[in-house]
Amino acid sequence: MRIVLVGPPGAGKGTQAAYLAKNLGIPHISTGDLFRANISQGTPLGQKAQEYMRAGQLVPDEVTIGMARDRMRQPDAADGFLLDGFPRNLAQAEALDEILKADELKLDAVLDLEVPEDEVVKRIAGRRICRNDSSHVFHAIYNQPKAEGVCDICGGELYQREDDSEETVRKRLEVYHSETEPIIDYYKAQGLVVTISALGKVAEVTQRAMAALERDTAS
């Protein structure tokens, strides 16, 4: 299967992508991983991306598209893939169609993880990270530490990252609505969109997604 995963920040795309890719037996291709791999390997595209990033500029679409194209053409993706974070705008979606068309392939589904905006803000703005170890993550509502502001694991101070502030989250949502959300309508016109609720426990959302994908591809 060839799947695109979309949804607002805080929808749990990374978590769901990993579980779904494992269940479906296809590679999880995330934009973050593409950038890290190309930069660490010193590829021409990675070098270009690093130049823009060092200058504090956005990496142009053509660089991201090139990385995604190269990754989708690797042997482990021959039978399918799950794209997470790509495409993120209409230009990238159109480019993806051209890449697949050139390889005589097509998408099977675009899985849209739906989460109310207030829930997105609550999920992200409530996160608290340990200063000693960023893998120690708590939440002001869903995973409270035993002592407020103190990591249960190592006793380090818990803090809210600047990127997790409500103001920043709402700005990220504005960018999502203006840049990424239009690709949902683009793919709806192709009959590819499968929308599910991303509320509930991780396993419940995964089961919901798998069932929806099975129904969609069987129809």
Secondary structure, 3 states (H helix, E strand, C coil): CEEEEECCCCCCHHHHHHHHHHHHCCCEEEHHHHHHHHHHHCCHHHHHHHHHHHCCCCCCHHHHHHHHHHHHCCHHHCCCEEEECCCCCHHHHHHHHHHHHHCCCCCCEEEEEECCHHHHHHHHHCEEEECCCCCCEEECCCECCCCCCECCCCCCEEECCHHHCHHHHHHHHHHHHHHHCHHHHHHHCCCCEEEEECCCCHHHHHHHHHHHHHHHHHC
